[in-house]
Amino acid sequence: MTFLLKLYNTLTRKLEVFEPLEKGKVKLVTCGPSIYQMPHIGNYRTFVFEDILQRYLEYLGYDVERLLNVTDVEDKALAEAENRKIALQELTDGNINTFISELKKLKVKIPDHLQRSSLVVDEAVHLIDLLLQKGYAYWYTYRGRRNVYFDPLKFEGFGKLYGLDMSKWPKKKRRFHRDTYPSERWNRGDFILWHGYKKGDKVYWDTKIGKGRPSWNIQDQAMLLKTFGLEADIWCSGIDSTKRHHDYIIAVVEAITGKPVVNYWLHAAHLVFEGKKMSKRKGNIKYPNDLLETECIWNHIRFFFVYGHYRQKLNFTFKDYTKICDLLKSFRKMVKKLGADDGAEQESSAQAKKLVNQIKSGFEENMNNDLQVKDAFDSLCGTVSSLVELKEKHELSVEDSKEALAKLKAIDYVLQAIF
């Protein structure tokens, strides 16, 4: 039986059959961290989900090329470097190295393109220049800085990803001057694209539109331009990006091209700690190393992140974490039994052959339904448990055991947790 991969598209609010722009190839864009600080376990849940998506597409036979955007020049990073009295690059280089190291420990494939916003300033300037020419952007001086802003009212359909009610847009002109703003509110006004130079600035570039630096609101588009042009298949991130950020990306790119920037938008829900959103103010931010204080290890952390559905909020408690670690340990023991040579001559029954085939079909049926990893894994648990029972009754041949293990190893390319 052949199953078609269906993904939930945030833009259309529908499950849609996945069809790439180019047959057999997928251009995947994933929002990386703002690297002024280290990512916490909530961020890593999203990165691992994106890795599952990439690996499953490859499991299905697609050639996947992935871009991961790293924001290393923005207001928060500049403030953090100033506060710690170190150079911006010293701050961001150290955090990026740790970030990549932790991705590897979580068995996340390092993307083909790990772009940094500081290395795409020319591309950002090019995009801003085009927007100025087309009339979507304009110059405005604010507190001694000659900045560039995007006027959302000039772009038809602004806010379509989020579903923004544009009838509530204020009549009076408003501008938002910072890269990012706290909370999940919508900034109903013009957003900044370029921070003009002001005397005393330590980080700036001298470009064809003048001295300054690109804002966060143009950086992802610039990294996309440098890597793929202005078109890809899938864009993934955490659910926070549906507030402002991804609609800004859509508006900037589509104002220039007149075409969809991507056809599929996927967003992972929050991971909360003990029922509460993690924040510095609450002092409850957790990092991967905090989870290693228990007897669990890195692949258990990865498994905890994916054992569920990416669009459902995940509540981290140490009790649930231990329980899921134990589930994985139990499953791995069953797999070991399945592969053990007990020296007995065995012949497989028709039921055994059916169960061996069910390993692949059960996994794919659930994964093709918008990456239902928990249901897929539970299906594997049930099937492997039944195969082990047959083995203990001498109703499973060595050949069928080997075939079952081969299927599990192919599946573990995606899960990275079984073997």
C-alpha positions in Angstrom: 0.0 0.0 0.0 1.3 3.5 -0.9 0.6 6.4 1.4 0.9 10.0 0.3 2.7 12.4 2.7 0.3 15.0 4.0 1.5 18.1 6.0 -0.5 20.7 7.9 0.0 24.0 6.1 -0.4 26.9 8.6 -1.2 29.2 5.7 -4.2 27.3 4.5 -5.1 25.7 7.8 -5.4 22.4 6.0 -3.7 19.0 5.6 -2.3 19.0 2.1 -0.5 16.4 0.0 3.1 17.4 -0.3 4.3 18.2 -3.8 7.7 19.7 -4.3 8.4 22.4 -6.8 10.9 20.1 -8.5 10.3 16.4 -8.7 12.3 14.4 -6.2 14.0 17.5 -4.6 13.0 19.5 -1.6 14.3 22.9 -0.6 13.7 23.2 3.2 14.1 26.4 5.2 14.3 26.3 9.0 14.5 29.3 11.3 17.5 28.9 13.6 18.3 30.7 16.8 19.0 34.3 17.6 22.4 33.4 18.9 22.8 36.2 21.6 22.2 33.3 24.1 22.1 29.6 24.0 19.0 27.8 22.8 16.9 26.1 25.5 15.0 22.9 25.4 12.0 24.6 23.9 14.1 25.8 20.9 15.6 22.3 20.6 12.2 20.7 20.4 11.6 22.7 17.2 15.1 21.9 15.8 14.6 18.1 16.4 11.1 18.2 14.8 12.7 19.9 11.7 15.3 17.1 11.7 12.6 14.5 11.7 10.9 16.2 8.8 14.2 16.3 6.8 15.1 12.7 7.6 11.6 11.4 6.8 11.6 13.2 3.4 14.9 11.5 2.7 13.6 8.2 3.9 10.8 8.6 1.3 13.5 9.1 -1.4 13.6 12.9 -1.7 16.9 14.8 -2.1 16.6 17.4 0.6 18.7 20.6 0.7 18.3 22.4 4.0 19.0 26.0 5.0 19.2 26.9 8.7 19.2 30.7 9.4 21.3 32.0 12.3 20.6 35.5 13.5 23.9 36.9 14.8 23.4 40.6 14.3 20.4 42.2 16.0 19.4 44.4 18.9 19.6 41.8 21.6 22.9 40.4 20.5 24.4 43.9 20.4 23.1 44.6 23.9 24.4 41.3 25.3 27.9 41.9 23.8 27.9 45.4 25.3 26.7 44.1 28.7 29.5 41.5 28.8 32.0 43.9 27.4 33.1 41.6 24.5 33.0 41.9 20.8 29.8 40.8 19.0 31.6 38.1 17.0 33.2 36.7 20.1 29.8 36.3 21.7 28.1 34.8 18.6 31.0 32.5 17.6 31.1 30.9 21.0 27.3 30.3 21.1 27.2 29.0 17.5 30.0 26.4 18.2 28.1 25.2 21.3 24.8 25.1 19.3 26.3 23.0 16.6 27.9 20.7 19.2 24.5 20.1 20.9 22.8 19.5 17.5 25.2 16.7 16.9 24.6 15.2 20.3 20.9 15.3 19.6 21.7 13.5 16.3 20.3 16.4 14.3 21.8 16.5 10.8 23.9 19.7 10.4 22.1 21.5 7.6 23.7 21.9 4.1 23.6 25.7 4.6 24.2 27.2 8.0 23.8 30.9 7.1 24.6 33.8 9.4 22.9 37.1 9.0 26.2 39.0 9.3 27.3 37.4 6.1 24.3 38.4 3.9 24.4 42.2 4.3 24.8 42.7 0.6 21.8 40.5 -0.1 19.8 42.4 2.5 20.7 45.8 1.0 19.8 44.5 -2.5 16.3 43.5 -1.2 15.8 46.8 0.6 16.9 48.7 -2.5 14.3 46.8 -4.6 11.6 47.5 -2.0 12.4 51.2 -2.1 12.2 51.3 -5.9 8.9 49.5 -5.9 7.4 51.8 -3.2 6.9 49.3 -0.5 9.6 50.8 1.7 10.7 54.3 2.5 13.3 56.4 4.4 12.5 58.0 7.7 14.8 59.6 10.3 14.3 58.6 13.9 16.4 59.8 16.8 19.3 60.7 14.5 19.1 57.5 12.4 18.1 57.5 8.8 16.2 54.2 8.7 14.2 52.2 6.2 10.7 51.0 7.0 8.2 48.6 5.2 4.6 49.8 4.9 2.3 46.8 5.2 -0.7 48.7 3.8 1.1 48.7 0.4 1.2 44.9 0.3 -2.2 43.3 -0.5 -2.9 40.3 1.8 -0.6 41.4 4.6 -1.0 39.1 7.7 -2.5 36.2 5.7 -0.4 33.6 7.5 -1.6 34.6 10.9 -5.0 35.6 9.7 -4.6 39.3 10.8 -7.8 41.5 10.8 -6.5 44.4 8.8 -9.7 46.4 9.5 -8.2 47.1 12.9 -5.1 48.8 11.4 -4.7 52.3 12.9 -5.5 55.3 10.6 -2.6 57.2 12.1 0.9 56.3 10.8 2.9 54.3 13.3 6.4 52.9 13.1 8.2 50.2 15.1 11.9 50.8 15.3 13.3 47.7 17.1 14.2 44.3 15.6 11.9 42.4 17.9 9.3 43.1 20.6 8.3 41.1 23.6 4.9 39.3 24.0 2.7 37.9 21.3 1.1 41.2 20.3 0.9 42.4 16.8 2.7 45.6 16.0 0.1 47.4 13.8 2.4 49.7 12.0 5.4 49.9 9.7 8.3 47.6 10.5 12.0 48.5 10.3 14.2 47.0 7.5 17.4 49.1 8.0 19.0 50.7 11.1 20.9 53.8 9.9 24.3 54.6 11.3 24.6 56.8 14.3 27.9 58.2 15.7 29.2 55.7 18.2 27.8 52.6 16.6 30.3 49.7 16.8 28.6 47.4 14.4 27.7 48.7 10.9 28.4 48.3 7.2 29.1 50.9 4.6 26.8 49.9 1.7 25.3 51.4 -1.5 22.4 52.7 0.6 24.6 54.1 3.2 26.1 53.1 6.6 24.0 50.9 8.9 22.9 47.4 9.5 20.0 45.3 8.3 17.2 44.6 10.8 16.1 41.1 11.8 13.0 41.7 9.6 15.0 41.4 6.3 17.7 38.9 7.4 16.0 35.6 6.8 14.9 36.8 3.3 18.6 37.7 2.6 19.8 34.3 3.8 17.1 32.7 1.6 18.2 34.8 -1.4 21.9 33.8 -1.0 21.1 30.1 -0.7 18.1 29.3 -2.9 17.0 32.5 -4.5 13.6 33.7 -3.3 11.7 30.4 -3.5 11.7 27.2 -1.6 9.3 24.3 -0.8 8.9 24.3 3.0 9.5 26.8 5.8 9.6 25.6 9.4 9.8 27.3 12.7 8.2 27.5 16.2 4.7 28.8 16.6 6.0 32.1 17.9 7.0 33.0 14.3 3.4 33.2 13.3 3.2 36.4 15.2 4.7 39.1 12.9 7.9 37.4 11.8 6.7 35.0 9.1 4.2 37.5 7.7 7.0 40.0 7.5 9.0 37.4 5.4 6.0 36.8 3.1 5.4 40.5 2.6 9.0 41.3 1.8 9.6 38.5 -0.6 6.2 38.4 -2.4 6.3 42.2 -2.8 9.4 41.7 -4.9 8.6 38.5 -6.7 4.8 38.4 -6.9 5.0 34.6 -6.1 4.7 32.5 -3.0 8.0 32.3 -1.1 7.2 28.7 -0.1 4.1 26.5 -0.6 4.1 24.9 2.9 4.5 26.6 6.3 5.0 24.3 9.3 5.1 25.4 12.9 5.9 23.5 16.1 4.0 24.2 19.3 5.6 25.4 22.5 7.5 23.2 25.0 6.6 24.4 28.5 8.3 23.5 31.8 6.1 22.1 34.6 3.1 23.7 32.9 4.6 27.2 32.5 6.3 29.0 29.6 10.0 29.2 30.2 11.4 32.7 30.8 14.4 34.4 32.4 12.0 36.3 34.7 10.6 33.1 36.1 14.0 31.5 36.3 12.8 28.3 34.8 14.7 28.1 31.5 16.1 24.6 31.0 18.9 23.6 28.7 19.8 20.1 27.4 22.5 19.6 30.0 20.0 20.1 32.7 18.2 16.9 31.6 21.4 14.9 31.8 21.3 15.1 35.6 19.0 12.0 35.4 20.1 8.6 34.1 18.8 9.5 30.7 21.2 10.3 27.8 21.1 12.5 24.7 19.1 10.1 22.5 16.5 10.0 25.3 16.3 13.8 25.2 15.7 13.6 21.4 13.1 10.9 21.8 11.2 13.0 24.5 11.1 15.9 22.0 9.5 13.8 19.2 7.3 11.4 21.2 4.2 13.4 20.5 2.9 15.5 17.7 4.8 18.6 16.8 1.7 20.8 16.6 0.7 19.9 20.2 2.1 21.7 23.2 4.6 19.6 25.1 4.7 19.9 28.8 8.1 18.9 30.3 8.1 17.3 33.7 10.8 15.1 35.1 8.2 12.4 35.9 7.0 12.3 32.3 10.5 12.5 31.0 11.6 9.5 33.0 8.5 7.6 31.9 9.3 8.2 28.2 13.0 7.3 28.8 11.8 4.0 30.3 9.5 3.4 27.3 12.4 3.8 24.9 14.7 1.5 27.0 12.0 -1.1 27.1 11.5 -1.0 23.3 15.3 -1.2 22.7 15.4 -4.4 24.9 12.6 -5.9 22.7 14.6 -5.1 19.6 17.6 -6.7 21.1 15.6 -9.9 21.9 14.3 -9.9 18.3 17.9 -10.0 17.0 19.2 -12.5 19.5 20.4 -15.8 18.2 18.9 -18.5 20.5 20.3 -21.4 18.4 16.8 -22.9 17.9 15.6 -23.9 14.4 12.4 -21.8 13.7 9.9 -21.6 10.9 7.9 -18.4 10.4 4.1 -18.5 10.3 1.9 -16.5 8.0 1.2 -14.2 11.0 5.0 -13.5 11.4 5.4 -12.5 7.8 2.4 -10.2 8.1 3.8 -8.6 11.2 7.2 -8.0 9.5 5.5 -6.2 6.7 3.5 -4.2 9.2 6.7 -2.6 10.6 7.1 -0.5 7.5 3.4 0.1 6.6 2.4 1.0 10.2 5.3 3.5 10.5 4.7 5.1 7.1 0.9 5.4 7.5 1.3 7.4 10.7 4.2 9.5 9.5 2.5 10.4 6.3 -0.3 11.8 8.4 1.5 15.0 9.3 4.4 13.3 11.0 2.5 11.5 13.8 5.7 10.2 15.5 4.0 9.0 18.7 1.5 6.9 16.8 4.2 5.6 14.5 6.4 4.6 17.4 3.4 3.0 19.3 2.7 1.0 16.1 6.3 -0.3 16.1 6.1 -1.2 19.8 3.0 -3.3 19.2 4.4 -5.0 16.2 7.8 -5.8 17.7 6.2 -7.0 20.9 4.1 -9.5 18.8 7.2 -10.6 16.9 9.1 -11.3 20.1 6.2 -13.4 21.4 6.3 -15.4 18.1 10.1 -15.8 18.4 9.7 -17.2 22.0 7.2 -19.7 20.6 9.7 -20.7 17.8 7.4 -19.3 15.1 9.7 -16.7 13.7 12.5 -17.7 11.3 16.0 -16.2 11.3 15.4 -14.6 7.9 12.2 -12.9 9.1 14.0 -11.6 12.2 16.8 -10.2 10.0 14.2 -8.6 7.7 12.4 -7.0 10.7 15.7 -5.6 12.0 16.5 -4.2 8.6 13.2 -2.4 8.4 13.7 -1.0 11.9 17.2 0.2 11.0 15.8 2.0 8.0 13.2 3.6 10.2 15.8 4.6 12.8 17.4 6.7 10.1 14.4 9.0 10.9 14.0 8.5 14.6 17.7 8.2 15.6 16.7 6.5 18.9 16.4 2.7 18.5 19.9 1.4 17.8 
